[in-house]
Amino acid sequence: MKYLALVLCLAGLSPLLRADGIPTGTWVMRPNKNNTVSTMIVETAGTGQKFTFNVKVAGGGTATMVVTTQGDGKDAVVFVDGKPSDETMAIHKIDDRHFINVIKMDGKPMASQKSEVSADGKVIKVDGTPTAAGAQPTVEYWDKK
């Protein structure tokens, strides 16, 4: 009976002990120099995660981008407004707080991003490095809501 209680206790703790990835919930990007307004919803999707980005685009419209990943660094198709696009994201989980993402268009790298989740799980800092000549690195901050 004691062994059964121990197994049940450990099974109950396992979700807390394993590294799930970016904390689930809604995240809002802080305004940047381009005044881009974006939200990101992170959800569990099987053994991976689903990221839904709602972006206000120039001219007042919006776009919804969705990508589901296992965090294993393999290319995952980005869906834009429900349709597959030529963009992929290869998100690789380094540890509980650090991730690398390679964004590709038509199979060619466009940018790489290094993300770090704050120790309290309330802020994500994303350092972006574009591959295009002359393009400038970017820094984004996302706040958990």
N, C-alpha and C positions, 0 to 999 in steps of 0.2 A: 504494500500500500504506500509506503514511504517513497519507493522508486517511482510509482505512478504519479504521485504528487510532485516529485522533482521534475519528471519529464513534462508534465503539464505546465509547471511554473516556467521552465526553460522555453517551452513552445510559446508561451504567452509573452516572454521577453524578446524572442527572436526578431520581431519587427523593429524593436527599439535598437537592437544590437547591429542589425545589418545596415549597410549604407544604401539608402534609397535614391540618392541623387539630389537634385535641386529640391528644396522644400516645396511641397504642394501648396496651392492657393493662388491668389491673385497678386500680381506684382505690377507696379506702375513705374514707367521710366521717368526719371527727372527730366525736365525740359533741357534741351541742348541748344547749341547756337543756331540750328536749323528750325527750332521750335517744333520738332517732331513730337507728337503725342502718341504714346503706345502703352498698351497694357499686355501682360502676358499671363495666361492662366496655365498653371502646371498641374497636371493630373496624373495619377497612376494609371498605367495602361498595361495590364498583364504584369510581366516582369520588368517592363520598361516605363517610360514616361511619355506623355503627350503634352506638347507645347502648342498653345493657341495664342497667336499674336494678333491683336486688333490694332491697326495702324491708321491714323488719320493721314491722308495723302494730300499733296498739293491740289488746290482747287476745291477743297472741302469734302472730298469723298473719303471713303474708308476702304481698307482691304483687310481680309482675314487670311492669315497664313497659319497652317497647321503642319506640324511634323511630329512623328512618333519615333522614338529611338530606344534602343536597349542600353545606350551609354557605352557601347563597345567600340566606338570609332568607325563603324561601317556607315557608308552613305545611306541616308534616309531621304526619300523624296519629300519635297515641300509642296503642299497643296495650297493654292491661292484661290480664294473664293470657291472652294470645293473641287477645283480641278487640279490634276497633277501639273507641276511646272517643270521647267528645265533646271530648277535649282535643287541642290541637295545640301544637307547638313550632315557632317560626320562628327557627332559629339562623343568625346571620350572622357570618361570619368577617371580622374587621377586618384582622388580620395574623396572623403565626405564633403569637402569644401572647395575643391579645385577641379575645373573642367576645361577641356580644350575642344574647340569647335572649328572645323574647316568647312567653309561655305564655298560651294562650287556652282558654276553656271555652265551648262552643256559639258560637264565633266572637267572643266578647267577651274582651278582654284581662283577665287575672287578675294578671299580674305580669311584670316585665321583670327580666332578670338580666344583669349584666356580669361576665364571667369573664376571669381573667388566669392564664396558665400561668407559673410561676416560670421564671427564666432557666435553671435547671438541669433543668427538665422534671419535677420531682418533686412539686410542689404546685400545686393549682388553688385560687384564691380566687374565690368567687362572691358578689357583692353583689346581693341581691335587693330589688326595690322592688315591693310589692304595689299594686294599683290600688284595692282596697276601702278605703272610708273608715275611718280609725281603725286599719287594719292596720299593723304595725310592719315596718320594713326588716329584712332578715336578712343574715347573713354566714356562709358555709359554707367550710370548708377540706376539700379532698380530697387524700389522700396516695397516691402511686403505690406499688404493691406489686410 
